[in-house]
Amino acid sequence: MNVKKLTYFEFTMHRDSDESFLGRKIIMSEDKRNTAGDLVKNTSKQASELLNKTADTANEIIKNVSGEGGLVGKVSDTSSDLVKNVSNTGHKVVGKTVDTASKAVKGATDKLFKKK
């Protein structure tokens, strides 16, 4: 599914000297960034960022309760890093999967509907 967003820009042209009206020009541009694949990637990115912030917050709470330099704090740091690394890896995998699937669909579509 390819969602197209059209953006319209309107310019009003005047003469510098007397501000008399010269005309209008409307320019239409197509924003190709709003595709289904981008939706999946952006959702994955936001979920990863939320998980990272949650892990950081939980880590800070544990450190405030147990103390900064203790064993519990170090274990909490390690656990937080592990959770964030897994989240970031998952986000990268989702991005690569979406890119690969998009290329495969585009290739198949081009071959199927190729003009002769």
N, C-alpha and C positions, 0 to 999 in steps of 0.2 A: 504494500500500500504506500503510495507516494502522496503526501500531503503537500500542496503548494500554497504558499502564502504570497499574495500579491501586495506590493507596497506602492502606494501612489504618492508622488511628490508634485506639488503644484507651485509654480513660480509665477509671480506677477512682475511684469517688466515695466519700468518707468524710465523716463528721461531724467538724467541727473539735474538738468538746469531748471525745468519747470514742473517736475513731478507729473507730467502728463502720462496717461495710460497708453502703453504700447501693445499689450496683449498678455496672454497667459500661455504657459507651456506645461503640459502634464507629462510626467515621465513615469512609466510603470516598470517596476523591477520584480523579478521572481526570486523568492527566498527559498532555496533548495535545502536548507538546513533542517526543516521540520519534516523529517521522514519518520516512519515507524521505527527504523533502526536507531535513529537518534533518540527517540523516546525511550527505548529499552536501555541505551547507553547512559542517558541522563538519569534515569531512574536507578540504574545500578550504581552510578557515581554518587548520587544522593544517599542511597542506602549505605554505601561504603563509608561515606563521610559521617553519617549518623552513628554508625557502629564504632568508628574510630573515636568520635567525641564521647560516646557513652563509655567506652573502655577507659579513656583518659579521666573522665569524671569519677568512675568507680575506683580507679587507681588512686586518685587524689583523696577520695573519702577514706579508703583503706589506710593510706599513709598518714592522714590526719588522726585517725583513731589509734593506729598501732605505733606510729613514730616513723621518721624518715629512714633511718639507717639500719633498722632491724631486718631480721630474716624475713618476716612477713612482708615488709616493704619491697624487698628484693624479689621475692616470689611474685608479688603483685605486679612489679615492673615487667618481669619475664612473661607473665600471663597476658598482660596488656599488649606487649609487643607481638606475641604470638597471634592474638586475636586480630590485631591491626594488619599483620602480614598476610594472614589468611583472607581477610576482607579485601585487601588491595589486590591479591592474586586473583581472587574471584572476579573482581571488577575488570581486571585485564583480560581474563578468559572470556567474560561476557562480551567485551568489546571486540575481541578477535573473532569470536563466533558470529557475531552480528555482521562484521565485515565480510567474513568468508561466505556466509549465507547470502548476503546481498550480492556479492560478486557471482555466485553460482546462479542465482535467480536471473540476474541481468544477462549472464552468458547464455543461459537456456532460452530466455526470451528473445535475445538477438538471433540465435540460431533458428528458433521456431518461426519467428515472424520476419525473417530476413527477406528483403525485396529481391526479386530475381530479374 
